[in-house]
Amino acid sequence: MTDRAFLNVDASLTGRRWVGPPAEEDRLAEAMAQETHLPLALCHTLVKRGVAPDEAAGFLAPQLRELLPDPMTLRDMGPAADRFLRAVRDRQRIAVFADYDVDGGSSAALLITWLRAMGRPATLYIPDRIDEGYGPNVPAMAALGAAHDLILCVDCGTLSHEPVAAAGCDVLILDHHLGGETLPPALAVVNPNRQDESGDLGHLCAASVVFLMLVEANRRLRAEGVQGPDLMAMLDLVALATVADVAPLLGVNRAFVRQGLRVMARRERAGLRALADVARMDQAPTPYALGFLLGPRVNAGGRIGQADLGARLLATEDPAEAAALAERLDMLNTERREIEARVRAEAMAQAEARGLDGPLVWAAGEGWHPGVVGIVAARLKEATNRPAVVIGLDGDEGKGSARSVSGVDLGAAVHRVAAEGLLIKGGGHRMAAGLTVARDRLEPAMARLGELLARQGAGQGGPADLKLDSLLMPSAATPELVEQIEAAGPFGASAPAPRFAFAAQAVSARRIGENHLRLSFGDGTGPKVEAVAFGAFDGPLGPALENAGHRRFHLAGRLELNTWGGRTRVQLRLEDAAEA
């Protein structure tokens, strides 16, 4: 028998069923509230994270030194740190080959910043997405190897056997993408997702892997009586990469982001300061700002412009260069959004014509820009609650990106289809993957990928249920509560911010801009709460609430603090509603 829907909402305005916390979670949260005297709403969040009452205080004030794993638990870490330090001591020529996304750029900037502090320059190389594609390639590696003694491949390289062999010099790989049965002939491959790793650190992004190698390098320097560069000051880069790469904000990742946000708030890194200014960030950085304001701008160069712009911005110490690069990336990001909107509309129309009820949603189009197919895949995934692939066709081949839903390992499925010969190449991790496919094998490749994803349970549901943490009265939605809940964050992938329901509220709403909604609501017993629903008029939320009249609605969303004109108040980021 199916449990009764929360507040009896079986089909909300957006067609979703509301699901409340299990009875056991309710019981544990109430017990924790009694024992710790913390608000019940916060206790629900802690219980959902698996926190026991005696662990609550430590969880709300995490210490990085307690959560940081020993770098030496990762295979090849010793040889990697030794070879890296030998290059520094012997003043050898060092090159950094990085992926063109935020994680790759942040990883490269970490190494360049560390090396600069040690008085050593490094050559930065970022491949062009269109001309060279993802990861190391033979011509680039051969050219770098001829001019350098050591190449560090970051956020790439784990599957690059031939390019690594072509380097002709020592290569270190610091990556997190799923490894194959054999590793390339590098001196060291430090990757928590190698097949011979335990997987305990598989949630780390590449920048975190780089950071751990620098921790080990500093530890070895310290044993020799040498003070290494300040790694804590570099956590802003680790935080940016962790959020932008949608790594789960659990364990040490949570501590990385939490501490990194504090570092970023000091505005000491020229590139991030300039980027925050062009993005008009007027508040302390948050995971949302990293994921939706800064990350897309850093990515813009790799997507549709010059591939190394983002990494150069993150690594520069020159305020004038930072301002110029940030301005250029901001312009490219605007251009990227326009290209994305066109491809998104065409891809959605094609996917709808093919059918949205299977285990895989996919679309392929002539000349679709490879720099936006990943974003469009993410949008299709969000709209359909199914894994999605979007491919740009050019000549005899298509290059695409794929995004997955929770509980479905997309990277493993793509890797298998590539191993079976239906893809020219493909790989990634659980939630995201990239692939290259021959035009004449497109249909069978997507059919096979769909089969493999169906075995994992993809495509079995309609719109995802809306999961709610607890019911709140408007009078309980205070700035103090929001600040206490934020102490359980930062929130993001695999650690969503708690979602609250407000029952039977009187609503007053008005449209703002083209398709957003501003509203206030209350139950008549206290002050009203402000709310905002972005994109509300893209669906049924906007029209229904704008014309609420005397009808009352159940509302659901996440609480945040909104500071305007020197005043801070609570705001609900509205996600769904149902007529009471």
FIVEX-651163 format. One record per residue (C-alpha): residue in one letter; x, z, y. Coordinates in nm, 4 decimals, m for minus. Last residue first. Layout:
   type         px         pz         py
      A          X          Z          Y
...
//
This chain:
   type         px         pz         py
      A    m0.5521    m0.0546     2.3496
      E    m0.4534    m0.4153     2.4197
      A    m0.1068    m0.4783     2.2854
      A     0.2270    m0.5051     2.4631
      D     0.5819    m0.6236     2.3971
      E     0.9365    m0.6229     2.5295
      L     0.9151    m0.4317     2.8585
      R     1.2459    m0.3143     3.0067
      L     1.1056     0.0178     3.1271
      Q     1.2547     0.1467     3.4520
      V     1.3610     0.4983     3.5420
      R     1.4716     0.5734     3.8941
      T     1.7901     0.5893     4.0966
      R     1.7810     0.5727     4.4772
      G     2.0684     0.4502     4.6919
      G     1.8797     0.1386     4.7991
      W     1.8289     0.0332     4.4391
      T     1.9494     0.1980     4.1197
      N     1.7576     0.1137     3.8024
      L     1.8099     0.3384     3.5027
      E     1.7039     0.2071     3.1643
      L     1.4298     0.2640     2.9090
      R     1.3627     0.0197     2.6260
      G     1.0316    m0.1439     2.5446
      A     0.6779    m0.1080     2.4169
      L     0.3445    m0.0912     2.6000
      H    m0.0024    m0.0035     2.4657
      F    m0.2521    m0.1521     2.7064
      R    m0.5568    m0.0425     2.9051
      R    m0.8196    m0.2791     3.0449
      H    m0.9406    m0.2223     3.3994
      G    m0.7988    m0.5498     3.5286
      A    m0.5160    m0.6650     3.3011
      N    m0.4869    m1.0095     3.4596
      E    m0.1116    m0.9968     3.5216
      L    m0.0808    m0.8201     3.1877
      A    m0.2368    m1.0999     2.9823
      P    m0.0771    m1.3890     3.1748
      G     0.2743    m1.2416     3.1528
      L     0.2773    m1.1280     2.7903
      P     0.1459    m1.4526     2.6375
      G     0.4715    m1.6487     2.6396
      D     0.7202    m1.8101     2.8798
      F     0.5329    m1.6154     3.1481
      A     0.7038    m1.2904     3.0499
      G     1.0522    m1.4413     3.0926
      F     1.1830    m1.1058     3.2078
      A     0.9431    m0.8143     3.1729
      V     0.9974    m0.5370     3.4265
      A     0.8648    m0.1817     3.4352
      E     0.8098     0.0991     3.6855
      V     0.6663     0.4305     3.5644
      K     0.3707     0.5993     3.7351
      P     0.3765     0.9623     3.8382
      G     0.1568     1.2098     3.6505
      T    m0.1610     1.2588     3.4449
      G    m0.3349     0.9265     3.5125
      D    m0.1914     0.7510     3.2073
      G     0.0603     0.5395     3.3970
      F     0.1897     0.1887     3.4503
      S     0.3866    m0.0153     3.6996
      L     0.4567    m0.3854     3.6730
      R     0.7018    m0.6636     3.7595
      L     0.6697    m0.9848     3.5624
      H     0.9078    m1.2801     3.5321
      N     0.8274    m1.6519     3.5089
      E     0.9074    m1.8307     3.8346
      G     1.0088    m1.5467     4.0592
      I     0.8069    m1.2287     4.0401
      R     0.4557    m1.2188     3.8937
      R     0.2482    m0.9097     3.9559
      A     0.1315    m0.6148     3.7444
      S    m0.0764    m0.2957     3.7635
      V    m0.1303    m0.1371     3.4243
      A    m0.3361     0.1580     3.3013
      Q    m0.1647     0.2787     2.9846
      A    m0.3182     0.3330     2.6410
      A    m0.0054     0.4469     2.4551
      F     0.3544     0.4255     2.5739
      A     0.5902     0.3070     2.2995
      F     0.9647     0.3577     2.2945
      R     1.2546     0.1430     2.1759
      P     1.5870     0.3125     2.1176
      A     1.8931     0.1073     2.2132
      P     2.0096    m0.1024     1.9211
      A     2.3111     0.0017     1.7123
      S     2.3727    m0.2867     1.4716
      A     2.4699    m0.5071     1.7691
      G     2.4254    m0.3269     2.1010
      F     2.3982     0.0235     2.2380
      P     2.6716     0.2306     2.3960
      G     2.5357     0.4710     2.3103
      A     2.4225     0.8237     2.2190
      A     2.5224     0.9410     2.5692
      E     2.2796     0.6773     2.6982
      I     1.9979     0.8871     2.5500
      Q     2.0989     1.1869     2.7613
      E     2.1157     0.9719     3.0757
      V     1.7711     0.8258     2.9982
      L     1.6263     1.1747     2.9508
      E     1.7708     1.2968     3.2826
      P     1.6378     0.9894     3.4650
      T     1.2884     1.0876     3.3461
      A     1.0498     0.9159     3.1056
      A     0.8725     1.2349     2.9911
      S     0.5937     1.1975     3.2514
      P     0.5149     0.8518     3.1129
      M     0.4348     1.0082     2.7745
      L     0.6553     0.8849     2.4942
      L     0.5943     0.7643     2.1383
      S     0.8903     0.7207     1.9064
      D     1.1565     0.4912     1.7650
      L     0.9656     0.1652     1.7512
      K     1.0383    m0.1338     1.5284
      L     0.8724    m0.4591     1.6264
      D     0.8139    m0.6541     1.3073
      A     0.9936    m0.9869     1.3021
      P     0.7768    m1.2949     1.3542
      G     0.7101    m1.4553     1.0170
      G     0.8877    m1.3322     0.7071
      Q     1.0532    m1.4692     0.3947
      G     1.2849    m1.7101     0.5726
      A     1.6145    m1.5698     0.4485
      G     1.5978    m1.3544     0.1362
      Q     1.9580    m1.3835     0.0187
      R     1.8619    m1.6485    m0.2373
      A     1.6936    m1.8378     0.0488
      L     2.0307    m1.8519     0.2273
      L     2.1899    m2.0309    m0.0675
      E     1.9077    m2.2827    m0.0924
      G     1.9089    m2.3458     0.2850
      L     2.2819    m2.4168     0.2735
      R     2.2180    m2.6678    m0.0054
      A     1.9457    m2.8436     0.1953
      M     2.1668    m2.8421     0.5054
      A     2.4512    m3.0056     0.3138
      P     2.2166    m3.2554     0.1459
      E     2.0773    m3.3673     0.4843
      L     2.4117    m3.3885     0.6680
      R     2.6040    m3.5724     0.4003
      D     2.5939    m3.9173     0.5648
      R     2.6939    m3.7728     0.9034
      A     2.9985    m3.5986     0.7563
      V     2.9933    m3.2262     0.8305
      T     3.2030    m2.9879     1.0378
      L     3.1113    m2.6201     1.0420
      G     3.1153    m2.3011     1.2436
      A     2.9827    m1.9598     1.1490
      A     2.8065    m1.6566     1.2907
      M     2.6387    m1.3374     1.1648
      R     2.8225    m1.2630     0.8403
      H     3.1565    m1.4208     0.9321
      G     3.2960    m1.7665     0.9868
      G     3.3755    m2.0725     0.7816
      G     3.3307    m2.4460     0.7491
      K     3.5131    m2.7655     0.6694
      I     3.4313    m3.1215     0.5704
      L     3.1020    m2.9877     0.4376
      L     2.9308    m3.0895     0.1130
      G     3.2538    m3.0403    m0.0801
      E     3.1506    m2.7391    m0.2910
      A     3.4071    m2.5247    m0.1058
      A     3.2389    m2.6188     0.2238
      V     2.8984    m2.5142     0.0876
      R     3.0604    m2.1891    m0.0282
      H     3.2140    m2.1095     0.3105
      V     2.8807    m2.1789     0.4797
      A     2.7093    m1.9308     0.2445
      A     2.9792    m1.6633     0.2946
      G     2.9610    m1.7013     0.6722
      L     2.5810    m1.6732     0.6733
      D     2.5589    m1.3323     0.5127
      V     2.1866    m1.2525     0.5550
      G     2.0842    m0.8911     0.6153
      S     2.0284    m0.9239     0.9885
      V     1.9697    m1.2796     1.1060
      S     2.2284    m1.5550     1.1200
      R     2.3815    m1.7972     1.3684
      A     2.5306    m2.1387     1.2954
      S     2.7523    m2.3715     1.4943
      G     2.7987    m2.7435     1.4584
      K     3.0315    m3.0382     1.4524
      G     2.8943    m3.3693     1.3277
      E     3.0874    m3.6607     1.1891
      D     3.0747    m4.0374     1.1497
      G     3.0589    m4.1072     1.5224
      D     2.9660    m3.8006     1.7219
      L     2.6820    m3.5740     1.6120
      G     2.6311    m3.2309     1.7700
      I     2.4997    m2.9796     1.5181
      V     2.2703    m2.6775     1.5531
      V     2.2322    m2.4374     1.2597
      A     1.9821    m2.1514     1.2462
      P     1.9271    m1.8432     1.0291
      R     1.5630    m1.7334     1.0595
      N     1.3694    m1.5035     1.2921
      T     1.2120    m1.8149     1.4502
      A     1.2671    m1.7755     1.8256
      E     1.5781    m1.5586     1.7946
      K     1.7408    m1.7949     1.5449
      L     1.6568    m2.0963     1.7606
      R     1.8146    m1.9224     2.0634
      A     2.1282    m1.8345     1.8666
      A     2.1607    m2.1932     1.7479
      V     2.1293    m2.3031     2.1126
      I     2.4175    m2.0736     2.2074
      G     2.6319    m2.2094     1.9260
      V     2.5471    m2.5726     2.0079
      V     2.6542    m2.5240     2.3703
      G     3.0221    m2.6205     2.3719
      P     2.9792    m2.8893     2.1103
      H     2.7803    m3.0938     2.3647
      W     2.4993    m3.2775     2.1908
      G     2.6191    m3.6377     2.1665
      E     2.3606    m3.7490     1.9118
      G     2.1523    m3.4620     1.7853
      A     2.1295    m3.2307     1.4889
      A     1.8732    m2.9571     1.4256
      W     1.8420    m2.6686     1.1840
      V     1.6139    m2.3818     1.0839
      L     1.6990    m2.2312     0.7464
      P     1.4946    m2.0283     0.4950
      G     1.1860    m2.2458     0.5494
      D     0.8815    m2.1830     0.7708
      L     0.9967    m2.3536     1.0918
      G     0.9162    m2.7120     0.9975
      R     1.1005    m3.0428     1.0458
      A     0.8930    m3.1283     1.3538
      E     0.9483    m2.7760     1.4852
      A     1.3250    m2.8098     1.4335
      Q     1.3293    m3.1415     1.6233
      A     1.1322    m3.0017     1.9167
      M     1.3519    m2.6897     1.9210
      A     1.6688    m2.8992     1.9207
      E     1.5505    m3.1240     2.2049
      A     1.4492    m2.8285     2.4248
      R     1.7712    m2.6406     2.3483
      V     1.9872    m2.9443     2.4181
      R     1.8356    m2.9801     2.7659
      A     1.8529    m2.6094     2.8483
      E     2.2110    m2.5862     2.7189
      I     2.3343    m2.8623     2.9468
      E     2.1848    m2.6852     3.2490
      R     2.3220    m2.3472     3.1392
      R     2.6687    m2.4951     3.0889
      E     2.6710    m2.6330     3.4446
      T     2.5971    m2.2845     3.5797
      N     2.8710    m2.1449     3.3543
      L     3.1137    m2.4079     3.4792
      M     3.0514    m2.2974     3.8375
      D     3.1106    m1.9317     3.7447
      L     3.4254    m2.0290     3.5561
      R     3.5659    m2.2043     3.8635
      E     3.4886    m1.9080     4.0878
      A     3.6477    m1.6686     3.8384
      L     3.9605    m1.8863     3.8192
      A     3.9971    m1.8974     4.1974
      A     3.9420    m1.5224     4.2381
      A     4.1871    m1.4415     3.9572
      E     4.4527    m1.6704     4.1061
      A     4.4183    m1.4905     4.4397
      P     4.4183    m1.1453     4.2746
      D     4.7392    m1.2211     4.0776
      E     4.7707    m0.9979     3.7686
      T     4.6486    m1.2677     3.5318
      A     4.5641    m1.2044     3.1655
      L     4.1838    m1.2048     3.1694
      L     4.1680    m1.5090     3.3989
      R     4.4252    m1.6981     3.1917
      A     4.2261    m1.6248     2.8754
      G     3.9062    m1.7555     3.0345
      L     4.0622    m2.0686     3.1838
      D     4.2413    m2.1755     2.8647
      A     3.9829    m2.4229     2.7349
      Q     3.9345    m2.6278     3.0502
      G     3.5664    m2.7034     3.0872
      I     3.2544    m2.7274     2.8716
      R     3.2616    m2.4496     2.6147
      G     3.6134    m2.3089     2.6396
      G     3.5860    m2.2790     3.0171
      A     3.2367    m2.1275     2.9980
      N     3.3340    m1.8504     2.7574
      V     3.4671    m1.6173     3.0281
      R     3.1450    m1.6835     3.2201
      P     2.9260    m1.6187     2.9163
      G     3.1062    m1.2878     2.8494
      L     3.0830    m1.1479     3.2033
      L     2.7092    m1.1554     3.2718
      F     2.5210    m1.1483     2.9401
      G     2.7339    m0.9610     2.6870
      L     2.9571    m0.7573     2.9161
      A     2.6759    m0.6808     3.1597
      Y     2.4443    m0.5778     2.8742
      P     2.7181    m0.3547     2.7291
      T     2.7255    m0.1788     3.0678
      P     2.9551    m0.2060     3.3702
      A     2.8938     0.0303     3.6642
      Q     2.6597    m0.1267     3.9191
      D     2.6802    m0.4077     4.1761
      M     2.7607    m0.6930     3.9397
      R     2.7263    m1.0036     4.1544
      A     2.8535    m1.2367     3.8774
      V     3.1138    m1.3643     4.1258
      D     3.2201    m1.0028     4.1890
      A     3.2290    m0.9024     3.8236
      L     3.4523    m1.2026     3.7526
      A     3.6941    m1.1078     4.0293
      R     3.7210    m0.7502     3.8981
      L     3.7555    m0.8771     3.5406
      G     4.0442    m1.1016     3.6404
      A     4.2269    m0.8494     3.8589
      R     4.2174    m0.5676     3.6038
      E     4.1972    m0.2370     3.7956
      R     3.8214    m0.2272     3.8505
      R     3.7983     0.1461     3.7622
      A     3.4620     0.0721     3.5946
      M     3.6502    m0.1416     3.3416
      V     3.8397     0.1623     3.2121
      R     3.5159     0.3565     3.1678
      L     3.3570     0.0586     2.9917
      G     3.6590     0.0430     2.7604
      Q     3.6133     0.4077     2.6604
      R     3.2562     0.3476     2.5424
      V     3.3379     0.0078     2.3993
      F     3.6325     0.1263     2.1907
      A     3.4459     0.4436     2.0860
      R     3.1504     0.2408     1.9594
      N     3.3848     0.0022     1.7803
      V     3.5530     0.3052     1.6176
      G     3.2360     0.3935     1.4295
      L     2.9437     0.1628     1.5040
      L     2.8759    m0.0875     1.7806
      P     2.8462    m0.3822     1.5412
      A     3.0504    m0.6818     1.6589
      V     2.8461    m0.9210     1.8726
      D     3.1556    m1.1227     1.9706
      A     3.0750    m1.0583     2.3380
      V     3.0397    m0.6835     2.2773
      T     3.3652    m0.6365     2.0867
      A     3.5562    m0.8800     2.3094
      L     3.4573    m0.7038     2.6314
      A     3.5316    m0.3601     2.4861
      V     3.8757    m0.4674     2.3606
      L     3.9584    m0.6145     2.7028
      D     3.8500    m0.2970     2.8839
      L     4.0569    m0.1041     2.6277
      M     4.3798    m0.2246     2.7886
      A     4.4330     0.0841     3.0082
      M     4.4308     0.2979     2.6935
      L     4.7226     0.0921     2.5622
      D     4.9708     0.2025     2.8266
      P     5.2907     0.0085     2.7441
      G     5.5491     0.1555     2.5031
      Q     5.7814     0.4479     2.5722
      V     6.1051     0.4213     2.3723
      G     6.2490     0.7178     2.1794
      E     6.2947     0.5212     1.8570
      A     5.9914     0.6857     1.6962
      R     5.8023     0.5988     2.0162
      L     5.8828     0.2312     1.9655
      R     5.7397     0.2469     1.6150
      R     5.4198     0.4112     1.7406
      N     5.3942     0.1569     2.0216
      A     5.4114    m0.1280     1.7689
      E     5.1489     0.0434     1.5518
      V     4.9113     0.0785     1.8463
      L     4.9898    m0.2834     1.9406
      M     4.8893    m0.3893     1.5878
      L     4.5688    m0.1874     1.6240
      F     4.4919    m0.3615     1.9545
      V     4.5371    m0.7028     1.7921
      V     4.2879    m0.6050     1.5210
      S     4.0505    m0.4787     1.7910
      A     4.0864    m0.8089     1.9770
      A     4.0007    m0.9924     1.6536
      C     3.6643    m0.8173     1.6173
      L     3.6346    m0.5173     1.3863
      H     3.3337    m0.4846     1.1547
      G     3.5414    m0.5585     0.8430
      L     3.7240    m0.2277     0.8835
      D     3.6008    m0.0777     0.5547
      G     3.6116    m0.4249     0.3969
      S     3.8448    m0.3030     0.1209
      E     4.0921    m0.5861     0.1811
      D     4.1965    m0.8346    m0.0909
      Q     3.9466    m1.0974     0.0243
      R     4.0845    m1.0849     0.3763
      N     3.8149    m0.9586     0.6101
      P     4.0212    m0.6771     0.7651
      N     4.2724    m0.9437     0.8792
      V     4.6445    m0.9033     0.9342
      V     4.8047    m1.2144     0.7860
      A     5.1836    m1.1783     0.7924
      L     5.4820    m1.4140     0.7603
      A     5.2347    m1.7018     0.7471
      P     5.2059    m1.9371     0.4490
      P     4.8225    m1.9625     0.4625
      L     4.6195    m1.7235     0.2468
      T     4.4541    m1.8004    m0.0849
      E     4.1069    m1.7077    m0.2089
      G     3.9661    m1.7662     0.1386
      G     3.9422    m1.5242     0.4285
      L     3.6350    m1.4437     0.6372
      H     3.7190    m1.4290     1.0066
      H     3.8835    m1.1167     1.1497
      D     4.2182    m1.2418     1.2794
      L     4.5752    m1.1477     1.3628
      I     4.7948    m1.4186     1.2062
      L     5.1724    m1.3944     1.2506
      V     5.3764    m1.7155     1.2269
      D     5.7544    m1.7500     1.1811
      C     5.8888    m2.0954     1.2628
      G     5.8490    m2.4494     1.1278
      A     5.4915    m2.4663     1.2524
      A     5.3766    m2.7273     0.9998
      A     5.3076    m2.4670     0.7283
      V     5.0729    m2.2870     0.9688
      P     4.8912    m2.6151     1.0406
      E     4.8557    m2.6931     0.6660
      H     4.7172    m2.3551     0.5577
      S     4.4761    m2.2863     0.8443
      L     4.2089    m2.0692     0.6739
      T     4.3146    m1.7361     0.8295
      G     4.4355    m1.9077     1.1475
      C     4.1932    m1.7881     1.4131
      D     4.1056    m1.4872     1.6306
      V     4.4760    m1.4606     1.7218
      C     4.7585    m1.6829     1.5994
      L     5.0931    m1.5301     1.6994
      I     5.3760    m1.7839     1.7026
      L     5.7416    m1.6760     1.6802
      D     6.0729    m1.8504     1.7489
      H     5.9381    m2.1025     1.9981
      A     5.9929    m2.4612     2.1172
      A     5.9759    m2.6542     1.7881
      G     5.7123    m2.4168     1.6557
      L     5.4850    m2.4851     1.9519
      A     5.5050    m2.8609     1.8939
      A     5.4471    m2.8264     1.5188
      M     5.1570    m2.5872     1.5790
      A     4.9904    m2.8242     1.8261
      P     5.0346    m3.1336     1.6086
      V     4.9171    m2.9588     1.2863
      N     4.6033    m2.7885     1.4159
      P     4.5370    m2.4181     1.4669
      G     4.1783    m2.3033     1.5136
      Y     3.8560    m2.4631     1.6274
      G     3.8377    m2.8232     1.7444
      E     4.1244    m3.0327     1.8789
      D     3.9745    m3.2864     2.1206
      I     3.6328    m3.1257     2.1708
      R     3.7115    m2.7524     2.1679
      D     4.0499    m2.7935     2.3374
      P     4.3017    m2.5635     2.1732
      I     4.4228    m2.2531     2.3609
      Y     4.7984    m2.2075     2.3938
      L     4.9587    m1.9272     2.5940
      T     5.3383    m1.9073     2.6141
      A     5.4759    m1.5547     2.6353
      P     5.6947    m1.3725     2.8867
      R     5.8821    m1.0494     2.8037
      G     5.9434    m0.7638     3.0467
      M     5.7876    m0.4985     2.8236
      A     5.4858    m0.4709     3.0549
      R     5.4591    m0.8501     3.0352
      L     5.4537    m0.8281     2.6544
      W     5.1628    m0.5838     2.6597
      T     4.9645    m0.7936     2.9105
      I     5.0340    m1.1162     2.7173
      L     4.9303    m0.9549     2.3881
      L     4.6080    m0.8089     2.5266
      A     4.5327    m1.1330     2.7159
      A     4.5577    m1.3324     2.3917
      S     4.3125    m1.1018     2.2157
      S     4.0767    m1.1109     2.5155
      G     4.0842    m1.4921     2.5169
      G     4.0239    m1.5107     2.1422
      D     3.7375    m1.2634     2.1547
      V     3.5886    m1.4326     2.4611
      D     3.5986    m1.7807     2.3043
      Y     3.8708    m2.0492     2.3035
      D     4.0582    m1.9265     1.9946
      A     4.4159    m1.8220     2.0514
      F     4.7716    m1.9460     1.9898
      V     5.0182    m1.7019     2.1479
      A     5.3771    m1.8239     2.1756
      I     5.6945    m1.6115     2.1750
      R     6.0523    m1.7199     2.2534
      Q     6.2946    m1.4532     2.1355
      R     6.4293    m1.1779     2.3580
      D     6.5942    m1.0094     2.0570
      R     6.4083    m0.6833     2.1228
      V     6.0711    m0.8529     2.1785
      A     6.1000    m1.0858     1.8801
      R     6.2105    m0.7916     1.6663
      L     5.9062    m0.5972     1.7858
      F     5.6668    m0.8697     1.6672
      R     5.8482    m0.9028     1.3339
      D     5.8259    m0.5284     1.2685
      A     5.4609    m0.5043     1.3767
      A     5.3603    m0.7945     1.1509
      P     5.5680    m0.6737     0.8538
      G     5.4028    m0.3303     0.8728
      M     5.0484    m0.4595     0.9330
      D     5.0615    m0.6916     0.6299
      R     4.7553    m0.5231     0.4729
      L     4.5507    m0.2979     0.6978
      T     4.5731     0.0764     0.6269
      M     4.8858     0.0740     0.8444
      P     4.6741     0.0594     1.1597
      D     4.5556     0.4168     1.0908
      P     4.1929     0.4113     1.1986
      L     4.0926     0.5297     1.5471
      L     3.7919     0.7644     1.5206
      E     3.9577     1.0961     1.6099
      R     4.1849     0.9496     1.8784
      L     3.8874     0.7617     2.0222
      Q     3.6966     1.0822     2.0893
      P     3.3171     1.0599     2.0698
      A     3.1126     1.2809     2.3076
      L     2.7511     1.2378     2.1912
      F     2.8651     1.2108     1.8297
      G     3.0655     1.5323     1.8528
      A     2.7679     1.7276     1.9892
      A     2.5318     1.5817     1.7281
      E     2.7464     1.6518     1.4212
      D     2.5937     1.9942     1.3413
      P     2.2447     1.8428     1.3639
      A     2.3312     1.5555     1.1258
      V     2.3877     1.2008     1.2585
      G     2.2676     0.9129     1.0403
      R     2.2339     0.6707     1.3326
      K     1.8531     0.6819     1.3005
      V     1.8773     1.0618     1.3135
      L     2.0645     1.0385     1.6447
      T     1.8069     0.8061     1.8020
      H     1.5154     1.0246     1.6869
      C     1.7003     1.3270     1.8238
      L     1.7192     1.1600     2.1664
      A     1.3394     1.1226     2.1799
      L     1.2995     1.4815     2.0591
      P     1.5018     1.6099     2.3527
      L     1.8019     1.8269     2.2508
      H     1.7427     2.1972     2.1764
      T     1.9996     2.1699     1.8931
      E     1.8129     2.3412     1.6056
      Q     1.4548     2.2712     1.7147
      A     1.5323     1.9148     1.8171
      M     1.7193     1.8577     1.4897
      A     1.4203     1.9754     1.2857
      E     1.1872     1.7479     1.4837
      A     1.4214     1.4534     1.4304
      L     1.4495     1.5251     1.0564
      R     1.0707     1.5343     1.0153
      D     1.0120     1.2175     1.2140
      E     1.2854     1.0430     1.0148
      E     1.1195     1.1529     0.6897
      A     0.7837     1.0189     0.8104
      P     0.9361     0.6757     0.8692
      P     0.9748     0.5663     1.2329
      G     0.7054     0.3397     1.3752
      V     0.6291    m0.0228     1.2940
      W     0.4441    m0.2490     1.5357
      R     0.3248    m0.5782     1.3915
      R     0.4168    m0.8801     1.5981
      G     0.2073    m1.1653     1.7331
      T     0.3486    m1.1656     2.0881
      L     0.0352    m0.9997     2.2296
      S     0.0583    m0.7520     1.9438
      A    m0.0732    m0.8097     1.5911
      D    m0.1091    m0.5130     1.3562
      V    m0.1030    m0.2577     1.6384
      N    m0.2728     0.0491     1.4890
      L    m0.0721     0.2768     1.7237
      F     0.2121     0.2150     1.4741
      A     0.0820    m0.0001     1.1898
      R    m0.0542     0.1830     0.8855
      D     0.1800     0.1845     0.5911
      T     0.1360    m0.0980     0.3430
      M     0.0000     0.0000     0.0000
//
